Every structure is written in structure tokens, then in C-alpha cells.
């Protein structure tokens, strides 16, 4: 029988918080932890109006448009934009670490059966833990050093996985190139232009962090057990592989390619056919990926940044028309705004990136946020600030059953 109790109501910029009056009460939360605030963070979060994500005080669209990878990574990790000397230091470390991967890890990856790049990355990150964290210690300086090593090497693992499973080639990193340009070079197998590299790098920045999303929360849960950072990141990669978290941009681009093939068969431009195509799919109750977001109910500001770069790349005007028309139709038919995945799917296609690499690229940016949240969760090495996450279950299964020997079971 349910009974009522009084709760304290705290007014905050985010909204109203209910606080139980005393211990001894369980708090029942909705599935998916919707509207549940599990902890505080100084790294990123959605502004009170739900119109933008904040990176350490800066709007994500501001940082996404103007900051390069090193600046944004420094901001997320250390809490402020770097000055010139700090910029040189983080750039040197990331570029150096990108080329310092133990050869034994590459040898091991050659024996992994051909599979999705996300699996390869989990294997590689776990092996990194064997090399760099055999005697794990929560030392502040070491934590940041491990984080930078992971940030630097994540793209190398994914690109190695892709090429080893396809053509057997292994594109080695080039520390003389910027992180974004070198990563894109290793993915597409050619030297990208500066414009292509900048567009690609902007998506890494836009994907760097996004509050307590599923993979970041996974990393924090593992961190709360005081496992090493490599174990936590491997778990985060597993969470990101799920189609409800990562992978939406892959599905969005596959949808556009299907629409493009049908438009060509009809002899009409894609931007004129996409409305008919989306309405047909909606009539069949099919899911349209790249729309809707739990946080952004009206508009995802990250799409504004991505749109500018889409327009600058190959067939930019055509693709921008397709994207805008798609948004218009979905807003009218389902009142759903486009999210960042709709735009990055197209942008990656313009760059010649294979579709199975879209989700791994998500991880190449999000590794910065994962690492930062790991460090924050363990109190920057002061583990007394950490508390293991262990919610209570509400068991609804049977009780009172007795063991019956197998010969007597029906």
C-alpha cells in the first residue's frame, strides 16, 4: 500500500529536485533513469533552457566551430582553454603518443577474426592496460597521462582494425600531422585537404562529451569500482556499440543512400524526392534515424556547426537541401528535430569514410569525455571522494521454490 511522505523541494537552474526527508526510504526511479540526476559534474551538461550543451562553461556550438582538437581536449580534461605553452604541451604529448603503440598490440590485432572495428578497439584498449597499467595507482599526474595516451591512440586502433580486416594494410600514424588530419588520412587512405581535415576534426569536438550519456555513465560506473582507466574505457566502447547509442549516423546515411537510389530510378533529384521517401517510410511505421533527442526537444545546436562544414564539402549545396527538407518533413509529420547524427552521417560520406567507421569515429571524439569523467569519478586520484555505484533492485520473480533432482523434473 502506497503512502505519502513530504519531500524537500530544491529549486535549481536545471529544475526542481525532490530530496527524501530521511534515510530508510527507497527511491523508485523510471526505467532508463529518465529525469534522474545521479551525480554532479563540472565537465559538461545541458543548459537550463535545453538549447545547448555546455563544455566547461562554453557552449558546444562555440567550441565546435572555433576550437581545434587540442584546444577542446584540453578544455574538457583540464577545465580551461590552453594558453600557448599549454597548447604546445598537449599537442606534443598527443602527437607523440599516437606513434608510440607497442608493436605487440598490432601483432595481436592481426589474429582477431574479421569483425566490427568496435570489437577490435576493445581488445586493443584492454591490451594497453596490460602494457601501461599492470600496477595501477591513482596518482593525479599519471591519470592525466594515461588519459592522453588513450586519446592519442584510439584512432590508430580503429583505423588499424578497419584496414586489417579489409585489405591487410596498416596505416601508421604520422606525428608530423595534426591529430584530426592524421586520423582522417589513416581512415580514407589518402592525404586529406585542410578543409576536409577541419570538417572532420569539428565532429570529433562535437562528439567529445555530452553529460551522463549511456557510455559515459558506463565508464563512471566501472570507475566507481576503482578499476583502471583502460577497463573503464573498454566498457564504454561496448556501451557505444549498441544501436540505441552509437550507430544512428550509420543508419541515417544508409537511409539517404537508399533514397538516392530510388530517386535515380525515378529520374528525379534527391532533394526533390526525399519528402516522398520519408513519408512513405513513416506510413509503413518505419523508424527514421537521425531525429529526436532526449535532451534537445526543439533544436540540436550541434547541427548548426555540422551544417556549415557539410556546405563546404563535395556536393555540399545538394546535401544541405536534402538535410533541410528532411528536417522540414519530420518537424511537420512527427514534431521531431534533427540531431547531430543526421548531419555527421552525410559529412562522413562526403569525406569518403566507410559507413562502418562512423560509430568508431564517435568513440575517437568521446574518448576525451570518457577519460575526463573517469578522472572526475575517482576524485583526480583522491579515491576517498569516490563512492561505488550500487543501486538496489526491486525483485519481482518467484520465491519459495525448492530444488528438485533432474530425474524428477517434468
C-alpha positions in Angstrom: 0.0 0.0 0.0 1.4 3.3 -1.0 1.7 6.2 1.5 2.7 9.8 1.1 5.7 11.5 2.6 6.9 15.0 2.5 10.0 15.8 0.4 12.2 18.9 0.3 12.0 20.7 -3.0 15.1 22.4 -4.1 14.9 25.0 -6.9 17.9 24.8 -9.3 18.7 26.1 -12.8 18.1 22.6 -14.1 14.7 22.3 -12.5 13.1 21.2 -9.2 14.8 18.5 -7.2 13.0 16.2 -4.7 15.0 15.2 -1.7 13.7 12.4 0.6 13.4 13.7 4.2 15.4 10.9 5.9 17.2 7.6 5.3 15.1 4.5 5.4 13.2 5.2 2.2 14.0 3.7 -1.2 13.6 5.9 -4.3 11.9 4.2 -7.2 13.1 5.7 -10.5 11.8 5.2 -14.0 13.3 2.8 -16.5 16.1 4.4 -18.4 16.8 6.7 -15.4 14.8 9.4 -17.1 15.0 12.7 -15.2 17.2 11.1 -12.6 20.2 13.2 -11.5 22.8 10.6 -10.4 25.7 12.9 -9.5 27.2 16.3 -10.1 29.9 17.1 -12.8 32.0 20.1 -13.8 32.7 18.7 -17.3 29.6 19.1 -19.4 25.8 19.4 -19.2 22.8 20.8 -20.9 22.0 24.4 -20.2 18.8 25.1 -18.2 16.8 26.0 -21.3 17.7 22.7 -23.0 19.1 24.6 -26.1 22.8 23.8 -25.9 25.4 21.6 -24.2 28.0 23.4 -22.1 31.6 22.4 -22.2 33.2 23.7 -19.0 31.3 26.9 -19.3 31.4 27.3 -23.1 28.5 26.4 -25.5 29.3 23.4 -27.6 28.5 25.3 -30.8 31.0 27.9 -29.9 33.7 25.4 -29.2 32.7 23.1 -32.1 33.1 25.9 -34.6 36.2 27.6 -33.4 38.4 25.3 -31.3 40.6 22.6 -32.8 41.0 19.1 -31.3 43.9 20.0 -28.9 42.1 23.1 -27.5 38.9 21.2 -27.0 40.6 18.2 -25.4 42.5 20.5 -23.0 39.3 22.3 -22.1 37.4 19.0 -21.4 40.3 17.4 -19.5 41.7 20.3 -17.5 38.8 22.7 -17.3 40.1 25.6 -19.3 41.2 26.6 -22.7 45.0 26.3 -23.0 47.4 29.2 -23.3 50.2 28.9 -25.9 52.6 26.9 -23.7 49.8 24.5 -22.6 48.7 24.1 -26.2 52.2 23.1 -27.3 52.5 20.7 -24.4 49.2 18.8 -25.0 49.8 18.8 -28.8 53.2 17.3 -28.3 52.0 14.6 -26.0 49.1 13.6 -28.1 51.1 13.5 -31.4 53.9 11.7 -29.7 51.7 9.1 -28.0 49.9 8.5 -31.3 53.1 7.0 -32.7 54.1 5.1 -29.6 51.9 2.0 -29.6 53.6 -1.3 -28.7 54.2 -3.4 -31.8 52.8 -6.5 -29.9 49.4 -4.9 -29.9 49.3 -4.6 -33.7 50.6 -8.2 -33.8 47.7 -9.3 -31.6 45.1 -7.5 -33.7 46.2 -9.5 -36.7 44.8 -12.6 -35.0 41.4 -11.1 -34.2 38.8 -12.6 -36.5 37.4 -10.1 -39.0 34.6 -8.3 -37.2 33.3 -4.8 -36.3 36.0 -2.2 -35.5 34.4 -1.7 -32.1 35.4 -5.2 -31.0 39.0 -4.6 -32.2 39.2 -1.4 -30.2 38.0 -3.2 -27.0 40.7 -5.8 -27.5 43.4 -3.1 -28.1 42.4 -0.9 -25.1 42.4 -4.0 -22.9 45.9 -4.8 -24.1 47.0 -1.2 -23.5 46.1 -1.8 -19.9 48.4 -4.8 -19.8 51.3 -2.7 -21.0 50.7 0.6 -19.1 48.7 -0.3 -16.0 50.0 -3.6 -14.6 50.3 -2.0 -11.2 47.6 0.6 -11.3 47.9 3.6 -9.0 45.6 6.6 -8.5 48.2 9.2 -9.0 46.9 12.5 -10.4 49.6 13.1 -12.9 49.6 9.5 -14.0 45.8 9.6 -14.5 46.1 12.5 -16.9 49.0 10.9 -18.7 47.0 7.7 -19.2 44.1 9.7 -20.5 46.2 11.5 -23.1 47.7 8.2 -24.2 44.2 6.8 -24.7 43.0 9.9 -26.5 46.0 9.7 -28.9 45.9 6.0 -29.7 42.1 5.4 -30.0 42.0 6.5 -33.7 45.0 4.3 -34.5 43.3 1.2 -33.1 40.1 1.8 -35.1 41.8 2.5 -38.4 44.1 -0.5 -37.9 41.1 -2.7 -37.2 39.3 -1.5 -40.3 42.2 -1.9 -42.8 43.5 -5.2 -41.3 40.1 -6.8 -41.6 39.6 -5.5 -45.2 42.9 -5.3 -47.2 45.6 -6.2 -44.6 47.2 -2.8 -44.9 48.3 -1.0 -41.7 48.4 2.8 -42.0 51.0 4.0 -39.4 50.4 7.3 -37.7 52.4 10.4 -38.8 53.2 12.6 -35.7 54.1 15.5 -38.0 50.4 15.9 -38.9 47.7 17.3 -36.7 45.6 14.7 -34.8 42.5 15.3 -36.9 44.3 15.3 -40.3 46.3 12.2 -39.5 43.3 10.3 -38.2 41.3 11.1 -41.4 44.4 10.1 -43.5 44.6 6.7 -41.8 40.8 6.1 -42.3 40.5 7.1 -46.0 44.0 6.1 -47.1 45.0 9.4 -48.7 46.1 12.8 -47.6 43.0 15.0 -46.9 42.8 18.6 -47.7 43.0 21.2 -44.9 39.2 21.9 -45.4 38.4 18.2 -45.2 40.6 17.8 -42.1 39.0 20.8 -40.4 35.5 19.5 -41.1 36.3 16.0 -39.8 38.0 17.5 -36.7 35.0 19.6 -35.9 32.9 16.4 -35.5 35.4 14.9 -33.0 34.9 18.1 -31.0 31.1 18.0 -31.2 31.1 14.3 -30.0 33.7 14.9 -27.2 31.2 14.9 -24.3 27.5 15.0 -23.6 26.7 14.8 -20.0 25.9 11.4 -18.5 25.0 9.6 -21.7 24.9 5.8 -21.7 28.6 5.1 -22.5 29.9 7.9 -20.2 27.7 6.6 -17.4 29.1 3.1 -18.0 32.6 4.5 -17.7 31.7 6.2 -14.4 30.1 3.0 -13.0 33.2 1.0 -13.8 35.4 3.8 -12.4 33.4 3.8 -9.2 34.7 0.2 -8.6 38.3 1.7 -8.8 39.1 -0.4 -11.8 41.8 1.1 -14.0 41.0 3.5 -16.8 41.6 1.0 -19.5 39.0 -1.4 -18.2 36.5 1.5 -17.9 37.1 2.7 -21.4 36.8 -0.8 -22.8 33.4 -1.0 -21.1 32.4 2.4 -22.6 33.2 1.2 -26.1 30.9 -1.7 -25.5 28.1 0.6 -24.5 28.6 2.8 -27.5 28.4 -0.1 -29.9 24.7 -0.5 -29.0 22.4 0.8 -31.8 20.4 2.9 -29.4 23.5 4.9 -28.5 26.1 4.9 -31.3 25.3 3.9 -34.9 22.5 6.4 -35.6 24.6 8.3 -38.2 25.3 5.0 -40.0 21.6 4.2 -40.3 20.8 7.8 -41.3 23.3 7.7 -44.2 22.1 4.2 -45.3 18.6 5.7 -45.4 19.8 8.6 -47.6 21.6 6.2 -49.9 18.5 4.1 -50.3 16.5 7.2 -51.1 19.2 8.3 -53.6 19.0 5.0 -55.5 15.2 5.2 -55.7 15.3 8.9 -56.7 17.7 8.0 -59.5 15.4 5.2 -60.7 12.6 7.7 -60.9 14.8 10.2 -62.6 14.4 13.0 -60.0 16.9 14.8 -57.8 17.2 13.5 -54.3 16.3 16.8 -52.7 13.0 16.8 -54.5 12.3 13.1 -53.7 13.3 12.9 -50.1 9.9 14.2 -48.8 8.0 11.5 -50.6 10.5 8.9 -49.4 10.3 9.9 -45.7 6.5 10.0 -45.8 6.4 6.5 -47.3 8.6 5.2 -44.6 6.5 6.8 -41.9 3.3 5.4 -43.4 4.9 1.9 -43.0 5.8 2.7 -39.4 9.5 2.5 -40.1 12.0 4.3 -37.9 13.7 7.4 -39.3 17.1 7.7 -37.7 18.8 11.0 -37.0 15.8 12.6 -35.5 14.7 13.3 -31.9 16.8 13.5 -28.8 16.1 13.0 -25.1 17.7 16.3 -24.2 17.1 18.6 -27.3 13.4 18.7 -27.7 13.3 21.7 -30.0 16.7 22.0 -31.7 20.1 20.4 -31.5 22.7 23.2 -31.8 25.4 20.9 -32.9 23.6 20.5 -36.3 24.3 24.2 -37.0 28.0 23.7 -36.7 27.9 20.5 -38.8 25.8 22.2 -41.5 28.4 24.8 -42.1 31.0 22.1 -42.8 28.7 20.0 -44.9 28.1 23.0 -47.2 31.9 23.4 -47.7 32.5 19.8 -48.9 31.7 17.8 -52.0 28.1 18.3 -53.3 27.5 20.5 -50.2 24.6 22.5 -51.5 22.7 19.4 -52.7 23.2 17.6 -49.4 22.3 20.7 -47.4 19.0 20.9 -49.3 18.3 17.2 -48.6 19.0 17.7 -44.9 16.9 20.8 -44.6 14.0 19.2 -46.4 14.2 16.1 -44.2 14.1 18.3 -41.1 11.1 20.1 -42.5 9.2 16.9 -43.1 10.0 15.3 -39.8 9.1 18.5 -37.9 5.8 18.7 -39.6 4.9 15.0 -39.5 6.3 14.0 -36.1 7.4 17.2 -34.5 11.0 15.8 -34.1 14.1 17.9 -34.6 17.2 16.6 -36.4 20.1 15.6 -34.2 23.8 15.7 -34.9 23.9 12.1 -36.2 21.8 13.1 -39.3 24.4 15.6 -40.3 27.6 13.7 -39.4 26.4 10.8 -41.5 26.3 13.0 -44.6 29.6 14.8 -43.7 31.5 11.5 -43.3 30.0 10.3 -46.6 31.3 13.4 -48.3 34.8 12.7 -46.9 34.8 9.2 -48.3 34.7 7.5 -44.9 33.3 3.9 -45.0 30.0 3.7 -43.2 31.1 1.0 -40.7 33.6 3.5 -39.4 31.0 6.1 -38.4 30.5 4.8 -34.8 34.2 4.3 -34.2 34.7 8.0 -35.1 32.1 8.8 -32.4 34.4 7.0 -30.0 37.5 8.8 -31.2 35.9 12.1 -30.0 34.1 10.7 -27.0 37.3 9.2 -25.6 38.1 12.7 -24.3 34.9 12.9 -22.3 35.2 9.3 -21.1 38.7 9.9 -19.8 37.7 13.1 -18.1 34.7 11.5 -16.4 36.8 8.7 -15.2 39.2 11.1 -13.6 36.4 13.1 -12.1 34.7 10.0 -10.7 37.9 8.8 -8.9 38.4 12.3 -7.4 41.5 13.0 -9.6 43.3 10.3 -7.6 41.7 11.2 -4.2 39.6 8.0 -4.1 38.0 9.0 -0.8 35.8 11.2 -2.9 34.6 8.2 -4.9 31.6 6.1 -4.0 30.8 2.8 -5.7 27.6 2.8 -7.7 25.4 0.1 -6.4 21.6 0.7 -6.8 19.0 -1.6 -5.1 16.9 -3.9 -7.2 13.2 -4.5 -6.9 12.9 -8.2 -7.3 9.6 -9.4 -8.8 10.5 -13.0 -9.5 9.2 -16.2 -7.8 10.0 -17.2 -4.2 9.8 -20.3 -2.1 10.8 -22.8 -4.9 12.6 -26.0 -3.8 15.3 -27.9 -5.6 14.1 -31.0 -7.5 16.5 -33.6 -8.8 16.8 -33.6 -12.6 15.3 -37.1 -12.8 12.1 -35.8 -11.2 11.6 -32.7 -13.3 9.0 -32.5 -16.0 
